[in-house]
Amino acid sequence: MTVVLWLLGGSLFMGGLSLAVFLWSLRNGQYEDLEGAANRILFEPDGPEAGVVTLPPPRRPAGPPQSPRVATPE
């Protein structure tokens, strides 16, 4: 029976904590601009002029190519 009380108290504590974090995020304006990020992803131009950095292709290791190891049945 004491386990049920501990679980009930823990769940109430976690619910209260999550409610407090949600209210904190509301007060700090986390939900002010819900469409801005979606519009920026869809409507900003791609390429170097938009600040997109393109990376060169990865270099191959030096030396002869290694053959993959194949498991042989015993």
PQR file of N, CA, C, O and H, with PARSE charges and radii, in Angstrom:
ATOM      1  N   MET A   1       0.818  -1.196   0.000 -0.4000 1.5000
ATOM      2  CA  MET A   1       0.000   0.000   0.000 -0.0000 2.0000
ATOM      3  C   MET A   1       0.861   1.260   0.000  0.5500 1.7000
ATOM      4  O   MET A   1       0.480   2.282  -0.570 -0.5500 1.4000
ATOM      5  N   THR A   2       2.023   1.179   0.642 -0.4000 1.5000
ATOM      6  CA  THR A   2       2.879   2.369   0.668 -0.0000 2.0000
ATOM      7  C   THR A   2       3.463   2.653  -0.710  0.5500 1.7000
ATOM      8  O   THR A   2       3.785   3.800  -1.020 -0.5500 1.4000
ATOM      9  H   THR A   2       2.333   0.348   1.104  0.4000 1.0000
ATOM     10  N   VAL A   3       3.605   1.620  -1.542 -0.4000 1.5000
ATOM     11  CA  VAL A   3       4.124   1.826  -2.889 -0.0000 2.0000
ATOM     12  C   VAL A   3       3.146   2.677  -3.699  0.5500 1.7000
ATOM     13  O   VAL A   3       3.563   3.534  -4.479 -0.5500 1.4000
ATOM     14  H   VAL A   3       3.343   0.688  -1.291  0.4000 1.0000
ATOM     15  N   VAL A   4       1.861   2.443  -3.516 -0.4000 1.5000
ATOM     16  CA  VAL A   4       0.850   3.217  -4.235 -0.0000 2.0000
ATOM     17  C   VAL A   4       0.927   4.683  -3.826  0.5500 1.7000
ATOM     18  O   VAL A   4       0.796   5.573  -4.666 -0.5500 1.4000
ATOM     19  H   VAL A   4       1.523   1.747  -2.883  0.4000 1.0000
ATOM     20  N   LEU A   5       1.138   4.933  -2.541 -0.4000 1.5000
ATOM     21  CA  LEU A   5       1.244   6.319  -2.080 -0.0000 2.0000
ATOM     22  C   LEU A   5       2.486   7.002  -2.649  0.5500 1.7000
ATOM     23  O   LEU A   5       2.435   8.174  -3.024 -0.5500 1.4000
ATOM     24  H   LEU A   5       1.244   4.210  -1.858  0.4000 1.0000
ATOM     25  N   TRP A   6       3.611   6.266  -2.715 -0.4000 1.5000
ATOM     26  CA  TRP A   6       4.825   6.828  -3.302 -0.0000 2.0000
ATOM     27  C   TRP A   6       4.612   7.123  -4.784  0.5500 1.7000
ATOM     28  O   TRP A   6       5.021   8.178  -5.268 -0.5500 1.4000
ATOM     29  H   TRP A   6       3.653   5.314  -2.411  0.4000 1.0000
ATOM     30  N   LEU A   7       3.978   6.205  -5.507 -0.4000 1.5000
ATOM     31  CA  LEU A   7       3.729   6.433  -6.923 -0.0000 2.0000
ATOM     32  C   LEU A   7       2.760   7.592  -7.146  0.5500 1.7000
ATOM     33  O   LEU A   7       2.939   8.379  -8.075 -0.5500 1.4000
ATOM     34  H   LEU A   7       3.646   5.348  -5.114  0.4000 1.0000
ATOM     35  N   LEU A   8       1.754   7.699  -6.316 -0.4000 1.5000
ATOM     36  CA  LEU A   8       0.803   8.797  -6.426 -0.0000 2.0000
ATOM     37  C   LEU A   8       1.488  10.133  -6.148  0.5500 1.7000
ATOM     38  O   LEU A   8       1.279  11.104  -6.875 -0.5500 1.4000
ATOM     39  H   LEU A   8       1.608   7.060  -5.561  0.4000 1.0000
ATOM     40  N   GLY A   9       2.286  10.180  -5.122 -0.4000 1.5000
ATOM     41  CA  GLY A   9       3.018  11.415  -4.807 -0.0000 2.0000
ATOM     42  C   GLY A   9       4.000  11.789  -5.897  0.5500 1.7000
ATOM     43  O   GLY A   9       4.119  12.961  -6.253 -0.5500 1.4000
ATOM     44  H   GLY A   9       2.456   9.391  -4.532  0.4000 1.0000
ATOM     45  N   GLY A  10       4.714  10.789  -6.437 -0.4000 1.5000
ATOM     46  CA  GLY A  10       5.669  11.059  -7.510 -0.0000 2.0000
ATOM     47  C   GLY A  10       4.987  11.552  -8.768  0.5500 1.7000
ATOM     48  O   GLY A  10       5.484  12.459  -9.436 -0.5500 1.4000
ATOM     49  H   GLY A  10       4.617   9.836  -6.147  0.4000 1.0000
ATOM     50  N   SER A  11       3.843  10.954  -9.096 -0.4000 1.5000
ATOM     51  CA  SER A  11       3.134  11.389 -10.303 -0.0000 2.0000
ATOM     52  C   SER A  11       2.565  12.791 -10.132  0.5500 1.7000
ATOM     53  O   SER A  11       2.570  13.578 -11.078 -0.5500 1.4000
ATOM     54  H   SER A  11       3.440  10.217  -8.554  0.4000 1.0000
ATOM     55  N   LEU A  12       2.076  13.115  -8.942 -0.4000 1.5000
ATOM     56  CA  LEU A  12       1.593  14.476  -8.696 -0.0000 2.0000
ATOM     57  C   LEU A  12       2.730  15.486  -8.770  0.5500 1.7000
ATOM     58  O   LEU A  12       2.561  16.587  -9.294 -0.5500 1.4000
ATOM     59  H   LEU A  12       2.071  12.476  -8.173  0.4000 1.0000
ATOM     60  N   PHE A  13       3.882  15.106  -8.245 -0.4000 1.5000
ATOM     61  CA  PHE A  13       5.046  15.993  -8.301 -0.0000 2.0000
ATOM     62  C   PHE A  13       5.476  16.219  -9.737  0.5500 1.7000
ATOM     63  O   PHE A  13       5.731  17.359 -10.128 -0.5500 1.4000
ATOM     64  H   PHE A  13       4.019  14.211  -7.819  0.4000 1.0000
ATOM     65  N   MET A  14       5.564  15.156 -10.538 -0.4000 1.5000
ATOM     66  CA  MET A  14       5.990  15.294 -11.925 -0.0000 2.0000
ATOM     67  C   MET A  14       4.964  16.074 -12.755  0.5500 1.7000
ATOM     68  O   MET A  14       5.342  16.838 -13.644 -0.5500 1.4000
ATOM     69  H   MET A  14       5.358  14.231 -10.221  0.4000 1.0000
ATOM     70  N   GLY A  15       3.682  15.887 -12.473 -0.4000 1.5000
ATOM     71  CA  GLY A  15       2.656  16.660 -13.164 -0.0000 2.0000
ATOM     72  C   GLY A  15       2.744  18.133 -12.826  0.5500 1.7000
ATOM     73  O   GLY A  15       2.615  18.986 -13.704 -0.5500 1.4000
ATOM     74  H   GLY A  15       3.375  15.267 -11.751  0.4000 1.0000
ATOM     75  N   GLY A  16       2.964  18.436 -11.559 -0.4000 1.5000
ATOM     76  CA  GLY A  16       3.118  19.830 -11.157 -0.0000 2.0000
ATOM     77  C   GLY A  16       4.361  20.470 -11.753  0.5500 1.7000
ATOM     78  O   GLY A  16       4.346  21.635 -12.148 -0.5500 1.4000
ATOM     79  H   GLY A  16       3.069  17.744 -10.845  0.4000 1.0000
ATOM     80  N   LEU A  17       5.431  19.696 -11.813 -0.4000 1.5000
ATOM     81  CA  LEU A  17       6.666  20.204 -12.406 -0.0000 2.0000
ATOM     82  C   LEU A  17       6.494  20.475 -13.899  0.5500 1.7000
ATOM     83  O   LEU A  17       6.961  21.494 -14.407 -0.5500 1.4000
ATOM     84  H   LEU A  17       5.443  18.749 -11.492  0.4000 1.0000
ATOM     85  N   SER A  18       5.827  19.569 -14.595 -0.4000 1.5000
ATOM     86  CA  SER A  18       5.605  19.797 -16.027 -0.0000 2.0000
ATOM     87  C   SER A  18       4.668  20.977 -16.261  0.5500 1.7000
ATOM     88  O   SER A  18       4.851  21.717 -17.228 -0.5500 1.4000
ATOM     89  H   SER A  18       5.447  18.741 -14.183  0.4000 1.0000
ATOM     90  N   LEU A  19       3.682  21.170 -15.409 -0.4000 1.5000
ATOM     91  CA  LEU A  19       2.806  22.331 -15.519 -0.0000 2.0000
ATOM     92  C   LEU A  19       3.581  23.622 -15.281  0.5500 1.7000
ATOM     93  O   LEU A  19       3.363  24.614 -15.976 -0.5500 1.4000
ATOM     94  H   LEU A  19       3.534  20.569 -14.623  0.4000 1.0000
ATOM     95  N   ALA A  20       4.483  23.614 -14.306 -0.4000 1.5000
ATOM     96  CA  ALA A  20       5.286  24.801 -14.033 -0.0000 2.0000
ATOM     97  C   ALA A  20       6.194  25.132 -15.209  0.5500 1.7000
ATOM     98  O   ALA A  20       6.351  26.305 -15.547 -0.5500 1.4000
ATOM     99  H   ALA A  20       4.660  22.807 -13.742  0.4000 1.0000
ATOM    100  N   VAL A  21       6.798  24.122 -15.842 -0.4000 1.5000
ATOM    101  CA  VAL A  21       7.661  24.361 -16.993 -0.0000 2.0000
ATOM    102  C   VAL A  21       6.841  24.890 -18.164  0.5500 1.7000
ATOM    103  O   VAL A  21       7.294  25.783 -18.880 -0.5500 1.4000
ATOM    104  H   VAL A  21       6.670  23.169 -15.567  0.4000 1.0000
ATOM    105  N   PHE A  22       5.654  24.357 -18.367 -0.4000 1.5000
ATOM    106  CA  PHE A  22       4.796  24.834 -19.450 -0.0000 2.0000
ATOM    107  C   PHE A  22       4.389  26.285 -19.223  0.5500 1.7000
ATOM    108  O   PHE A  22       4.421  27.087 -20.156 -0.5500 1.4000
ATOM    109  H   PHE A  22       5.286  23.631 -17.786  0.4000 1.0000
ATOM    110  N   LEU A  23       4.008  26.631 -18.002 -0.4000 1.5000
ATOM    111  CA  LEU A  23       3.636  28.022 -17.717 -0.0000 2.0000
ATOM    112  C   LEU A  23       4.822  28.958 -17.864  0.5500 1.7000
ATOM    113  O   LEU A  23       4.667  30.091 -18.321 -0.5500 1.4000
ATOM    114  H   LEU A  23       3.981  25.980 -17.244  0.4000 1.0000
ATOM    115  N   TRP A  24       6.015  28.491 -17.477 -0.4000 1.5000
ATOM    116  CA  TRP A  24       7.219  29.294 -17.658 -0.0000 2.0000
ATOM    117  C   TRP A  24       7.460  29.564 -19.143  0.5500 1.7000
ATOM    118  O   TRP A  24       7.807  30.681 -19.528 -0.5500 1.4000
ATOM    119  H   TRP A  24       6.141  27.571 -17.106  0.4000 1.0000
ATOM    120  N   SER A  25       7.274  28.533 -19.975 -0.4000 1.5000
ATOM    121  CA  SER A  25       7.500  28.720 -21.413 -0.0000 2.0000
ATOM    122  C   SER A  25       6.462  29.664 -22.013  0.5500 1.7000
ATOM    123  O   SER A  25       6.779  30.410 -22.940 -0.5500 1.4000
ATOM    124  H   SER A  25       6.993  27.626 -19.662  0.4000 1.0000
ATOM    125  N   LEU A  26       5.243  29.649 -21.510 -0.4000 1.5000
ATOM    126  CA  LEU A  26       4.229  30.594 -21.991 -0.0000 2.0000
ATOM    127  C   LEU A  26       4.615  32.031 -21.649  0.5500 1.7000
ATOM    128  O   LEU A  26       4.487  32.929 -22.481 -0.5500 1.4000
ATOM    129  H   LEU A  26       4.986  29.044 -20.757  0.4000 1.0000
ATOM    130  N   ARG A  27       5.087  32.242 -20.420 -0.4000 1.5000
ATOM    131  CA  ARG A  27       5.445  33.595 -19.993 -0.0000 2.0000
ATOM    132  C   ARG A  27       6.668  34.132 -20.727  0.5500 1.7000
ATOM    133  O   ARG A  27       6.803  35.344 -20.894 -0.5500 1.4000
ATOM    134  H   ARG A  27       5.190  31.512 -19.744  0.4000 1.0000
ATOM    135  N   ASN A  28       7.558  33.249 -21.166 -0.4000 1.5000
ATOM    136  CA  ASN A  28       8.775  33.696 -21.845 -0.0000 2.0000
ATOM    137  C   ASN A  28       8.635  33.760 -23.358  0.5500 1.7000
ATOM    138  O   ASN A  28       9.625  33.988 -24.052 -0.5500 1.4000
ATOM    139  H   ASN A  28       7.449  32.264 -21.030  0.4000 1.0000
ATOM    140  N   GLY A  29       7.436  33.566 -23.885 -0.4000 1.5000
ATOM    141  CA  GLY A  29       7.184  33.769 -25.301 -0.0000 2.0000
ATOM    142  C   GLY A  29       7.665  32.651 -26.209  0.5500 1.7000
ATOM    143  O   GLY A  29       7.998  32.912 -27.364 -0.5500 1.4000
ATOM    144  H   GLY A  29       6.631  33.382 -23.321  0.4000 1.0000
ATOM    145  N   GLN A  30       7.712  31.427 -25.733 -0.4000 1.5000
ATOM    146  CA  GLN A  30       8.169  30.333 -26.572 -0.0000 2.0000
ATOM    147  C   GLN A  30       7.178  29.993 -27.681  0.5500 1.7000
ATOM    148  O   GLN A  30       7.565  29.388 -28.681 -0.5500 1.4000
ATOM    149  H   GLN A  30       7.441  31.215 -24.794  0.4000 1.0000
ATOM    150  N   TYR A  31       5.922  30.365 -27.526 -0.4000 1.5000
ATOM    151  CA  TYR A  31       4.894  30.014 -28.498 -0.0000 2.0000
ATOM    152  C   TYR A  31       4.387  31.238 -29.259  0.5500 1.7000
ATOM    153  O   TYR A  31       3.265  31.231 -29.767 -0.5500 1.4000
ATOM    154  H   TYR A  31       5.608  30.856 -26.714  0.4000 1.0000
ATOM    155  N   GLU A  32       5.201  32.281 -29.339 -0.4000 1.5000
ATOM    156  CA  GLU A  32       4.766  33.513 -29.990 -0.0000 2.0000
ATOM    157  C   GLU A  32       4.707  33.372 -31.510  0.5500 1.7000
ATOM    158  O   GLU A  32       3.723  33.781 -32.127 -0.5500 1.4000
ATOM    159  H   GLU A  32       6.111  32.286 -28.926  0.4000 1.0000
ATOM    160  N   ASP A  33       5.747  32.800 -32.122 -0.4000 1.5000
ATOM    161  CA  ASP A  33       5.843  32.743 -33.573 -0.0000 2.0000
ATOM    162  C   ASP A  33       5.849  31.286 -34.017  0.5500 1.7000
ATOM    163  O   ASP A  33       6.911  30.709 -34.251 -0.5500 1.4000
ATOM    164  H   ASP A  33       6.546  32.469 -31.621  0.4000 1.0000
ATOM    165  N   LEU A  34       4.675  30.699 -34.132 -0.4000 1.5000
ATOM    166  CA  LEU A  34       4.585  29.285 -34.486 -0.0000 2.0000
ATOM    167  C   LEU A  34       4.789  29.049 -35.980  0.5500 1.7000
ATOM    168  O   LEU A  34       5.241  27.974 -36.374 -0.5500 1.4000
ATOM    169  H   LEU A  34       3.813  31.169 -33.943  0.4000 1.0000
ATOM    170  N   GLU A  35       4.464  30.033 -36.817 -0.4000 1.5000
ATOM    171  CA  GLU A  35       4.561  29.832 -38.262 -0.0000 2.0000
ATOM    172  C   GLU A  35       5.871  30.353 -38.842  0.5500 1.7000
ATOM    173  O   GLU A  35       6.175  30.084 -40.004 -0.5500 1.4000
ATOM    174  H   GLU A  35       4.097  30.906 -36.497  0.4000 1.0000
ATOM    175  N   GLY A  36       6.637  31.077 -38.073 -0.4000 1.5000
ATOM    176  CA  GLY A  36       7.851  31.682 -38.601 -0.0000 2.0000
ATOM    177  C   GLY A  36       8.885  30.673 -39.048  0.5500 1.7000
ATOM    178  O   GLY A  36       9.446  30.813 -40.134 -0.5500 1.4000
ATOM    179  H   GLY A  36       6.390  31.296 -37.129  0.4000 1.0000
ATOM    180  N   ALA A  37       9.152  29.665 -38.245 -0.4000 1.5000
ATOM    181  CA  ALA A  37      10.161  28.677 -38.608 -0.0000 2.0000
ATOM    182  C   ALA A  37       9.730  27.874 -39.831  0.5500 1.7000
ATOM    183  O   ALA A  37      10.551  27.563 -40.694 -0.5500 1.4000
ATOM    184  H   ALA A  37       8.696  29.551 -37.362  0.4000 1.0000
ATOM    185  N   ALA A  38       8.452  27.540 -39.906 -0.4000 1.5000
ATOM    186  CA  ALA A  38       7.960  26.793 -41.065 -0.0000 2.0000
ATOM    187  C   ALA A  38       8.086  27.631 -42.332  0.5500 1.7000
ATOM    188  O   ALA A  38       8.461  27.110 -43.383 -0.5500 1.4000
ATOM    189  H   ALA A  38       7.785  27.793 -39.205  0.4000 1.0000
ATOM    190  N   ASN A  39       7.780  28.906 -42.246 -0.4000 1.5000
ATOM    191  CA  ASN A  39       7.907  29.772 -43.421 -0.0000 2.0000
ATOM    192  C   ASN A  39       9.367  29.965 -43.818  0.5500 1.7000
ATOM    193  O   ASN A  39       9.679  30.015 -45.008 -0.5500 1.4000
ATOM    194  H   ASN A  39       7.475  29.329 -41.393  0.4000 1.0000
ATOM    195  N   ARG A  40      10.260  30.073 -42.848 -0.4000 1.5000
ATOM    196  CA  ARG A  40      11.674  30.231 -43.175 -0.0000 2.0000
ATOM    197  C   ARG A  40      12.213  28.991 -43.872  0.5500 1.7000
ATOM    198  O   ARG A  40      13.022  29.106 -44.792 -0.5500 1.4000
ATOM    199  H   ARG A  40      10.007  30.033 -41.882  0.4000 1.0000
ATOM    200  N   ILE A  41      11.783  27.816 -43.453 -0.4000 1.5000
ATOM    201  CA  ILE A  41      12.252  26.590 -44.104 -0.0000 2.0000
ATOM    202  C   ILE A  41      11.731  26.517 -45.529  0.5500 1.7000
ATOM    203  O   ILE A  41      12.464  26.125 -46.437 -0.5500 1.4000
ATOM    204  H   ILE A  41      11.125  27.723 -42.705  0.4000 1.0000
ATOM    205  N   LEU A  42      10.476  26.887 -45.734 -0.4000 1.5000
ATOM    206  CA  LEU A  42       9.867  26.720 -47.051 -0.0000 2.0000
ATOM    207  C   LEU A  42      10.247  27.811 -48.041  0.5500 1.7000
ATOM    208  O   LEU A  42      10.362  27.530 -49.234 -0.5500 1.4000
ATOM    209  H   LEU A  42       9.881  27.205 -44.996  0.4000 1.0000
ATOM    210  N   PHE A  43      10.444  29.040 -47.591 -0.4000 1.5000
ATOM    211  CA  PHE A  43      10.544  30.146 -48.523 -0.0000 2.0000
ATOM    212  C   PHE A  43      11.900  30.823 -48.601  0.5500 1.7000
ATOM    213  O   PHE A  43      12.040  31.776 -49.369 -0.5500 1.4000
ATOM    214  H   PHE A  43      10.350  29.268 -46.622  0.4000 1.0000
ATOM    215  N   GLU A  44      12.907  30.390 -47.853 -0.4000 1.5000
ATOM    216  CA  GLU A  44      14.229  30.991 -47.998 -0.0000 2.0000
ATOM    217  C   GLU A  44      14.963  30.339 -49.155  0.5500 1.7000
ATOM    218  O   GLU A  44      14.848  29.131 -49.358 -0.5500 1.4000
ATOM    219  H   GLU A  44      12.793  29.617 -47.230  0.4000 1.0000
ATOM    220  N   PRO A  45      15.721  31.129 -49.921 -0.5600 1.5000
ATOM    221  CA  PRO A  45      16.459  30.536 -51.041  0.2800 2.0000
ATOM    222  C   PRO A  45      17.609  29.666 -50.550  0.5500 1.7000
ATOM    223  O   PRO A  45      18.203  29.928 -49.503 -0.5500 1.4000
ATOM    224  N   ASP A  46      17.908  28.641 -51.311 -0.4000 1.5000
ATOM    225  CA  ASP A  46      19.034  27.772 -50.990 -0.0000 2.0000
ATOM    226  C   ASP A  46      20.279  28.265 -51.712  0.5500 1.7000
ATOM    227  O   ASP A  46      20.188  29.027 -52.675 -0.5500 1.4000
ATOM    228  H   ASP A  46      17.426  28.428 -52.161  0.4000 1.0000
ATOM    229  N   GLY A  47      21.410  27.839 -51.256 -0.4000 1.5000
ATOM    230  CA  GLY A  47      22.653  28.150 -51.939 -0.0000 2.0000
ATOM    231  C   GLY A  47      23.573  29.005 -51.101  0.5500 1.7000
ATOM    232  O   GLY A  47      23.230  29.385 -49.982 -0.5500 1.4000
ATOM    233  H   GLY A  47      21.484  27.220 -50.473  0.4000 1.0000
ATOM    234  N   PRO A  48      24.761  29.313 -51.647 -0.5600 1.5000
ATOM    235  CA  PRO A  48      25.751  30.084 -50.887  0.2800 2.0000
ATOM    236  C   PRO A  48      25.280  31.489 -50.532  0.5500 1.7000
ATOM    237  O   PRO A  48      25.698  32.041 -49.514 -0.5500 1.4000
ATOM    238  N   GLU A  49      24.407  32.080 -51.365 -0.4000 1.5000
ATOM    239  CA  GLU A  49      23.948  33.435 -51.064 -0.0000 2.0000
ATOM    240  C   GLU A  49      23.057  33.483 -49.830  0.5500 1.7000
ATOM    241  O   GLU A  49      22.904  34.543 -49.223 -0.5500 1.4000
ATOM    242  H   GLU A  49      24.067  31.631 -52.192  0.4000 1.0000
ATOM    243  N   ALA A  50      22.463  32.346 -49.447 -0.4000 1.5000
ATOM    244  CA  ALA A  50      21.598  32.303 -48.280 -0.0000 2.0000
ATOM    245  C   ALA A  50      22.359  31.899 -47.028  0.5500 1.7000
ATOM    246  O   ALA A  50      21.760  31.753 -45.962 -0.5500 1.4000
ATOM    247  H   ALA A  50      22.587  31.485 -49.940  0.4000 1.0000
ATOM    248  N   GLY A  51      23.674  31.715 -47.142 -0.4000 1.5000
ATOM    249  CA  GLY A  51      24.465  31.335 -45.983 -0.0000 2.0000
ATOM    250  C   GLY A  51      24.581  29.838 -45.804  0.5500 1.7000
ATOM    251  O   GLY A  51      25.021  29.370 -44.754 -0.5500 1.4000
ATOM    252  H   GLY A  51      24.160  31.833 -48.008  0.4000 1.0000
ATOM    253  N   VAL A  52      24.192  29.075 -46.820 -0.4000 1.5000
ATOM    254  CA  VAL A  52      24.289  27.627 -46.727 -0.0000 2.0000
ATOM    255  C   VAL A  52      25.718  27.234 -47.070  0.5500 1.7000
ATOM    256  O   VAL A  52      26.243  27.625 -48.113 -0.5500 1.4000
ATOM    257  H   VAL A  52      23.834  29.455 -47.673  0.4000 1.0000
ATOM    258  N   VAL A  53      26.331  26.478 -46.211 -0.4000 1.5000
ATOM    259  CA  VAL A  53      27.701  26.048 -46.425 -0.0000 2.0000
ATOM    260  C   VAL A  53      27.681  24.642 -47.002  0.5500 1.7000
ATOM    261  O   VAL A  53      27.084  23.732 -46.427 -0.5500 1.4000
ATOM    262  H   VAL A  53      25.904  26.161 -45.364  0.4000 1.0000
ATOM    263  N   THR A  54      28.343  24.471 -48.153 -0.4000 1.5000
ATOM    264  CA  THR A  54      28.437  23.138 -48.736 -0.0000 2.0000
ATOM    265  C   THR A  54      29.791  22.549 -48.386  0.5500 1.7000
ATOM    266  O   THR A  54      30.817  23.217 -48.516 -0.5500 1.4000
ATOM    267  H   THR A  54      28.828  25.210 -48.621  0.4000 1.0000
ATOM    268  N   LEU A  55      29.798  21.319 -47.947 -0.4000 1.5000
ATOM    269  CA  LEU A  55      31.024  20.654 -47.554 -0.0000 2.0000
ATOM    270  C   LEU A  55      31.573  19.857 -48.731  0.5500 1.7000
ATOM    271  O   LEU A  55      30.803  19.344 -49.543 -0.5500 1.4000
ATOM    272  H   LEU A  55      28.965  20.776 -47.841  0.4000 1.0000
ATOM    273  N   PRO A  56      32.900  19.749 -48.832 -0.5600 1.5000
ATOM    274  CA  PRO A  56      33.463  18.930 -49.898  0.2800 2.0000
ATOM    275  C   PRO A  56      33.181  17.452 -49.620  0.5500 1.7000
ATOM    276  O   PRO A  56      32.915  17.078 -48.477 -0.5500 1.4000
ATOM    277  N   PRO A  57      33.237  16.614 -50.653 -0.5600 1.5000
ATOM    278  CA  PRO A  57      32.992  15.196 -50.417  0.2800 2.0000
ATOM    279  C   PRO A  57      34.083  14.608 -49.537  0.5500 1.7000
ATOM    280  O   PRO A  57      35.208  15.108 -49.540 -0.5500 1.4000
ATOM    281  N   PRO A  58      33.782  13.569 -48.790 -0.5600 1.5000
ATOM    282  CA  PRO A  58      34.791  12.987 -47.895  0.2800 2.0000
ATOM    283  C   PRO A  58      35.928  12.364 -48.700  0.5500 1.7000
ATOM    284  O   PRO A  58      35.714  11.796 -49.771 -0.5500 1.4000
ATOM    285  N   ARG A  59      37.150  12.484 -48.158 -0.4000 1.5000
ATOM    286  CA  ARG A  59      38.322  11.935 -48.832 -0.0000 2.0000
ATOM    287  C   ARG A  59      38.422  10.445 -48.548  0.5500 1.7000
ATOM    288  O   ARG A  59      38.048   9.970 -47.475 -0.5500 1.4000
ATOM    289  H   ARG A  59      37.324  12.945 -47.288  0.4000 1.0000
ATOM    290  N   ARG A  60      38.926   9.732 -49.517 -0.4000 1.5000
ATOM    291  CA  ARG A  60      39.140   8.301 -49.338 -0.0000 2.0000
ATOM    292  C   ARG A  60      40.462   8.098 -48.609  0.5500 1.7000
ATOM    293  O   ARG A  60      41.386   8.894 -48.773 -0.5500 1.4000
ATOM    294  H   ARG A  60      39.230  10.117 -50.389  0.4000 1.0000
ATOM    295  N   PRO A  61      40.560   7.058 -47.820 -0.5600 1.5000
ATOM    296  CA  PRO A  61      41.829   6.815 -47.124  0.2800 2.0000
ATOM    297  C   PRO A  61      42.939   6.454 -48.117  0.5500 1.7000
ATOM    298  O   PRO A  61      42.690   5.827 -49.147 -0.5500 1.4000
ATOM    299  N   ALA A  62      44.157   6.859 -47.787 -0.4000 1.5000
ATOM    300  CA  ALA A  62      45.294   6.573 -48.646 -0.0000 2.0000
ATOM    301  C   ALA A  62      45.662   5.100 -48.543  0.5500 1.7000
ATOM    302  O   ALA A  62      45.419   4.462 -47.519 -0.5500 1.4000
ATOM    303  H   ALA A  62      44.360   7.368 -46.950  0.4000 1.0000
ATOM    304  N   GLY A  63      46.247   4.566 -49.603 -0.4000 1.5000
ATOM    305  CA  GLY A  63      46.689   3.178 -49.590 -0.0000 2.0000
ATOM    306  C   GLY A  63      45.817   2.313 -50.468  0.5500 1.7000
ATOM    307  O   GLY A  63      44.824   2.772 -51.033 -0.5500 1.4000
ATOM    308  H   GLY A  63      46.445   5.084 -50.435  0.4000 1.0000
ATOM    309  N   PRO A  64      46.201   1.056 -50.574 -0.5600 1.5000
ATOM    310  CA  PRO A  64      45.420   0.162 -51.431  0.2800 2.0000
ATOM    311  C   PRO A  64      44.060  -0.134 -50.813  0.5500 1.7000
ATOM    312  O   PRO A  64      43.907  -0.128 -49.591 -0.5500 1.4000
ATOM    313  N   PRO A  65      43.077  -0.392 -51.669 -0.5600 1.5000
ATOM    314  CA  PRO A  65      41.747  -0.710 -51.119  0.2800 2.0000
ATOM    315  C   PRO A  65      41.775  -2.033 -50.371  0.5500 1.7000
ATOM    316  O   PRO A  65      42.447  -2.980 -50.780 -0.5500 1.4000
ATOM    317  N   GLN A  66      41.054  -2.084 -49.298 -0.4000 1.5000
ATOM    318  CA  GLN A  66      41.005  -3.299 -48.491 -0.0000 2.0000
ATOM    319  C   GLN A  66      39.772  -4.093 -48.877  0.5500 1.7000
ATOM    320  O   GLN A  66      38.687  -3.540 -49.058 -0.5500 1.4000
ATOM    321  H   GLN A  66      40.508  -1.315 -48.966  0.4000 1.0000
ATOM    322  N   SER A  67      39.956  -5.382 -49.000 -0.4000 1.5000
ATOM    323  CA  SER A  67      38.819  -6.231 -49.336 -0.0000 2.0000
ATOM    324  C   SER A  67      38.021  -6.507 -48.071  0.5500 1.7000
ATOM    325  O   SER A  67      38.597  -6.642 -46.992 -0.5500 1.4000
ATOM    326  H   SER A  67      40.838  -5.831 -48.853  0.4000 1.0000
ATOM    327  N   PRO A  68      36.719  -6.590 -48.192 -0.5600 1.5000
ATOM    328  CA  PRO A  68      35.915  -6.870 -47.000  0.2800 2.0000
ATOM    329  C   PRO A  68      36.149  -8.299 -46.533  0.5500 1.7000
ATOM    330  O   PRO A  68      36.378  -9.205 -47.333 -0.5500 1.4000
ATOM    331  N   ARG A  69      36.087  -8.472 -45.251 -0.4000 1.5000
ATOM    332  CA  ARG A  69      36.285  -9.812 -44.685 -0.0000 2.0000
ATOM    333  C   ARG A  69      35.000 -10.617 -44.849  0.5500 1.7000
ATOM    334  O   ARG A  69      33.905 -10.157 -44.524 -0.5500 1.4000
ATOM    335  H   ARG A  69      35.901  -7.735 -44.600  0.4000 1.0000
ATOM    336  N   VAL A  70      35.166 -11.799 -45.348 -0.4000 1.5000
ATOM    337  CA  VAL A  70      34.027 -12.666 -45.581 -0.0000 2.0000
ATOM    338  C   VAL A  70      34.131 -13.833 -44.609  0.5500 1.7000
ATOM    339  O   VAL A  70      35.177 -14.469 -44.481 -0.5500 1.4000
ATOM    340  H   VAL A  70      36.056 -12.172 -45.612  0.4000 1.0000
ATOM    341  N   ALA A  71      33.032 -14.094 -43.935 -0.4000 1.5000
ATOM    342  CA  ALA A  71      33.027 -15.217 -42.989 -0.0000 2.0000
ATOM    343  C   ALA A  71      32.959 -16.514 -43.776  0.5500 1.7000
ATOM    344  O   ALA A  71      32.111 -16.683 -44.651 -0.5500 1.4000
ATOM    345  H   ALA A  71      32.183 -13.577 -44.039  0.4000 1.0000
ATOM    346  N   THR A  72      33.853 -17.414 -43.457 -0.4000 1.5000
ATOM    347  CA  THR A  72      33.842 -18.718 -44.129 -0.0000 2.0000
ATOM    348  C   THR A  72      33.194 -19.749 -43.224  0.5500 1.7000
ATOM    349  O   THR A  72      33.453 -19.765 -42.021 -0.5500 1.4000
ATOM    350  H   THR A  72      34.543 -17.277 -42.745  0.4000 1.0000
ATOM    351  N   PRO A  73      32.367 -20.597 -43.776 -0.5600 1.5000
ATOM    352  CA  PRO A  73      31.728 -21.634 -42.941  0.2800 2.0000
ATOM    353  C   PRO A  73      32.767 -22.668 -42.516  0.5500 1.7000
ATOM    354  O   PRO A  73      33.675 -22.993 -43.281 -0.5500 1.4000
ATOM    355  N   GLU A  74      32.636 -23.162 -41.345 -0.4000 1.5000
ATOM    356  CA  GLU A  74      33.584 -24.153 -40.818 -0.0000 2.0000
ATOM    357  C   GLU A  74      33.063 -25.542 -40.970  0.5500 1.7000
ATOM    358  O   GLU A  74      33.733 -26.499 -40.580 -0.5500 1.4000
ATOM    359  H   GLU A  74      31.899 -22.898 -40.724  0.4000 1.0000
TER
END
